[in-house]
Amino acid sequence: MRIKSLIYITLLASLLTACTFQETPSTTSYTEEFREAYIFKDAKVYTYEELPRNLKNEVDKSLYLDNLDEKFTICNKWSGAYGDRQCEKYDKENLYYPYVEIFNQELAKWNDMFSCNNTYSLKCPQKDLAKKVEKKLEAAPASLYGKYNNVWLLKVEGSLIEGRAKFKGHDTIEITREGTVDKILLYPIEVRPSHVGIQLYNNLSYNNENRSEEETIEPVFMRLEN
């Protein structure tokens, strides 16, 4: 009798474990879930004079490496070849510098949440997702952001500022990882932005005519403190 009870308990435990990793249908959209996730830790916008010393050093280093005339080149539009860009040069003192702190584990989790099956329609089992997040965070911090990765967006109140990076969104000057927090200094911009946002780069991040609104993850924004 005791042996039968142990077998029953073992089978019941196995069944419960299997059920644990089955995702139940969500009553909210993926965007609403993403908005409630702890992605942003902090977000600020500085003038050059307001920058903390360590960030100011990164700005000066970037200017020294990329621009011998010590001016930032900002291109408002990319339309193919290098010569097609509409660019202007700005003194560093006349620009604004967005700064963001991100919870990298949470961002990595959302980035890979739907990458475990061929249809990209179901969330990964927790164990599989944990392994993916661990592997992603073993790479350089920059691997989470930029080309073919999660994209930075900026707004002036309700209006989206056109992306200045070559491929999409806005570039970064420096990314520093301190444990579970990534500290990012974005490339400067000539207007003071009011909000910074992040667009996930995964299969559910871009509109598709065959996908409902609930199945699409829209970018999420945070107000920049002055």
ROLUMLUM-351844 format. One record per residue (C-alpha): x, y, z; residue number from 1. Coordinates in steps of 0.25 Angstrom, whole numbers. Last residue first. Layout:
PT; X; Y; Z; NUM .
...
//
This chain:
PT; 61; 269; -65; 226 .
PT; 54; 255; -63; 225 .
PT; 51; 247; -75; 224 .
PT; 38; 241; -76; 223 .
PT; 37; 227; -79; 222 .
PT; 32; 220; -91; 221 .
PT; 28; 206; -96; 220 .
PT; 29; 201; -110; 219 .
PT; 17; 193; -115; 218 .
PT; 17; 177; -113; 217 .
PT; 7; 171; -123; 216 .
PT; -2; 159; -121; 215 .
PT; -13; 167; -114; 214 .
PT; -13; 176; -126; 213 .
PT; -16; 164; -135; 212 .
PT; -6; 159; -145; 211 .
PT; -9; 155; -159; 210 .
PT; -6; 170; -164; 209 .
PT; 7; 169; -156; 208 .
PT; 12; 181; -147; 207 .
PT; 26; 179; -142; 206 .
PT; 30; 175; -128; 205 .
PT; 24; 161; -127; 204 .
PT; 36; 154; -134; 203 .
PT; 46; 161; -126; 202 .
PT; 54; 174; -125; 201 .
PT; 47; 181; -114; 200 .
PT; 44; 196; -116; 199 .
PT; 50; 204; -104; 198 .
PT; 45; 218; -100; 197 .
PT; 50; 231; -95; 196 .
PT; 41; 243; -92; 195 .
PT; 42; 258; -92; 194 .
PT; 53; 260; -102; 193 .
PT; 61; 273; -102; 192 .
PT; 64; 276; -117; 191 .
PT; 78; 275; -123; 190 .
PT; 81; 261; -119; 189 .
PT; 92; 254; -112; 188 .
PT; 95; 239; -114; 187 .
PT; 90; 231; -103; 186 .
PT; 97; 229; -89; 185 .
PT; 93; 215; -84; 184 .
PT; 94; 209; -70; 183 .
PT; 91; 194; -70; 182 .
PT; 86; 189; -57; 181 .
PT; 86; 174; -52; 180 .
PT; 100; 175; -48; 179 .
PT; 106; 188; -52; 178 .
PT; 107; 188; -67; 177 .
PT; 112; 201; -74; 176 .
PT; 107; 205; -88; 175 .
PT; 113; 217; -95; 174 .
PT; 111; 226; -107; 173 .
PT; 98; 220; -111; 172 .
PT; 90; 222; -124; 171 .
PT; 76; 225; -127; 170 .
PT; 64; 218; -134; 169 .
PT; 66; 209; -146; 168 .
PT; 77; 205; -156; 167 .
PT; 86; 217; -158; 166 .
PT; 83; 223; -145; 165 .
PT; 76; 237; -144; 164 .
PT; 62; 232; -142; 163 .
PT; 51; 243; -144; 162 .
PT; 46; 249; -132; 161 .
PT; 33; 243; -128; 160 .
PT; 22; 254; -125; 159 .
PT; 13; 253; -112; 158 .
PT; 23; 260; -102; 157 .
PT; 36; 262; -110; 156 .
PT; 39; 247; -112; 155 .
PT; 51; 238; -113; 154 .
PT; 52; 223; -117; 153 .
PT; 63; 213; -114; 152 .
PT; 63; 200; -121; 151 .
PT; 65; 186; -115; 150 .
PT; 74; 178; -124; 149 .
PT; 77; 176; -139; 148 .
PT; 85; 188; -139; 147 .
PT; 85; 195; -125; 146 .
PT; 84; 189; -111; 145 .
PT; 84; 176; -104; 144 .
PT; 98; 172; -110; 143 .
PT; 104; 185; -104; 142 .
PT; 105; 178; -90; 141 .
PT; 115; 168; -96; 140 .
PT; 110; 154; -95; 139 .
PT; 108; 146; -82; 138 .
PT; 94; 153; -81; 137 .
PT; 89; 146; -94; 136 .
PT; 93; 132; -88; 135 .
PT; 86; 135; -75; 134 .
PT; 74; 140; -82; 133 .
PT; 73; 128; -91; 132 .
PT; 75; 118; -79; 131 .
PT; 64; 125; -71; 130 .
PT; 54; 124; -83; 129 .
PT; 56; 109; -84; 128 .
PT; 53; 108; -70; 127 .
PT; 41; 117; -70; 126 .
PT; 35; 110; -82; 125 .
PT; 35; 120; -94; 124 .
PT; 23; 128; -97; 123 .
PT; 15; 124; -109; 122 .
PT; 13; 130; -123; 121 .
PT; 27; 130; -129; 120 .
PT; 22; 119; -139; 119 .
PT; 35; 111; -138; 118 .
PT; 36; 110; -123; 117 .
PT; 45; 115; -112; 116 .
PT; 47; 130; -116; 115 .
PT; 34; 136; -110; 114 .
PT; 40; 141; -97; 113 .
PT; 54; 144; -103; 112 .
PT; 54; 160; -103; 111 .
PT; 44; 160; -91; 110 .
PT; 54; 152; -83; 109 .
PT; 66; 160; -87; 108 .
PT; 59; 173; -83; 107 .
PT; 55; 167; -70; 106 .
PT; 70; 163; -67; 105 .
PT; 75; 176; -72; 104 .
PT; 68; 185; -62; 103 .
PT; 70; 198; -70; 102 .
PT; 77; 211; -66; 101 .
PT; 75; 222; -76; 100 .
PT; 82; 235; -80; 99 .
PT; 78; 245; -91; 98 .
PT; 88; 256; -94; 97 .
PT; 83; 269; -100; 96 .
PT; 91; 278; -109; 95 .
PT; 96; 292; -110; 94 .
PT; 109; 290; -101; 93 .
PT; 114; 279; -110; 92 .
PT; 115; 289; -122; 91 .
PT; 106; 284; -133; 90 .
PT; 109; 279; -147; 89 .
PT; 98; 277; -157; 88 .
PT; 94; 265; -166; 87 .
PT; 84; 261; -177; 86 .
PT; 89; 248; -181; 85 .
PT; 89; 244; -196; 84 .
PT; 104; 244; -197; 83 .
PT; 105; 232; -188; 82 .
PT; 96; 223; -197; 81 .
PT; 82; 219; -193; 80 .
PT; 72; 229; -189; 79 .
PT; 76; 233; -175; 78 .
PT; 70; 245; -169; 77 .
PT; 73; 255; -158; 76 .
PT; 88; 253; -157; 75 .
PT; 95; 259; -145; 74 .
PT; 110; 261; -146; 73 .
PT; 115; 265; -132; 72 .
PT; 126; 276; -132; 71 .
PT; 140; 274; -126; 70 .
PT; 146; 278; -140; 69 .
PT; 154; 264; -140; 68 .
PT; 141; 257; -139; 67 .
PT; 140; 242; -136; 66 .
PT; 150; 238; -125; 65 .
PT; 152; 252; -119; 64 .
PT; 137; 254; -119; 63 .
PT; 134; 240; -113; 62 .
PT; 144; 243; -102; 61 .
PT; 138; 256; -98; 60 .
PT; 124; 250; -97; 59 .
PT; 130; 239; -89; 58 .
PT; 137; 249; -80; 57 .
PT; 124; 256; -78; 56 .
PT; 117; 243; -74; 55 .
PT; 128; 241; -63; 54 .
PT; 127; 256; -58; 53 .
PT; 112; 256; -57; 52 .
PT; 105; 263; -68; 51 .
PT; 99; 277; -65; 50 .
PT; 108; 285; -73; 49 .
PT; 106; 276; -85; 48 .
PT; 91; 278; -84; 47 .
PT; 85; 266; -77; 46 .
PT; 72; 257; -79; 45 .
PT; 68; 246; -69; 44 .
PT; 63; 232; -68; 43 .
PT; 63; 222; -57; 42 .
PT; 60; 208; -54; 41 .
PT; 53; 205; -67; 40 .
PT; 49; 190; -70; 39 .
PT; 41; 186; -58; 38 .
PT; 29; 180; -65; 37 .
PT; 16; 187; -65; 36 .
PT; 17; 193; -79; 35 .
PT; 21; 179; -84; 34 .
PT; 9; 173; -79; 33 .
PT; 0; 184; -85; 32 .
PT; 8; 182; -98; 31 .
PT; 5; 167; -98; 30 .
PT; -9; 170; -97; 29 .
PT; -17; 166; -84; 28 .
PT; -26; 154; -81; 27 .
PT; -14; 144; -83; 26 .
PT; -16; 130; -88; 25 .
PT; -10; 120; -78; 24 .
PT; 5; 117; -81; 23 .
PT; 8; 102; -79; 22 .
PT; 21; 101; -71; 21 .
PT; 14; 98; -57; 20 .
PT; 5; 88; -63; 19 .
PT; 17; 79; -66; 18 .
PT; 22; 80; -51; 17 .
PT; 8; 77; -46; 16 .
PT; 7; 64; -54; 15 .
PT; 21; 60; -50; 14 .
PT; 17; 63; -35; 13 .
PT; 4; 54; -37; 12 .
PT; 12; 43; -43; 11 .
PT; 21; 43; -31; 10 .
PT; 10; 44; -21; 9 .
PT; 3; 32; -28; 8 .
PT; 16; 24; -28; 7 .
PT; 18; 27; -13; 6 .
PT; 4; 23; -10; 5 .
PT; 5; 10; -17; 4 .
PT; 18; 7; -10; 3 .
PT; 11; 9; 3; 2 .
PT; 0; 0; 0; 1 .
//
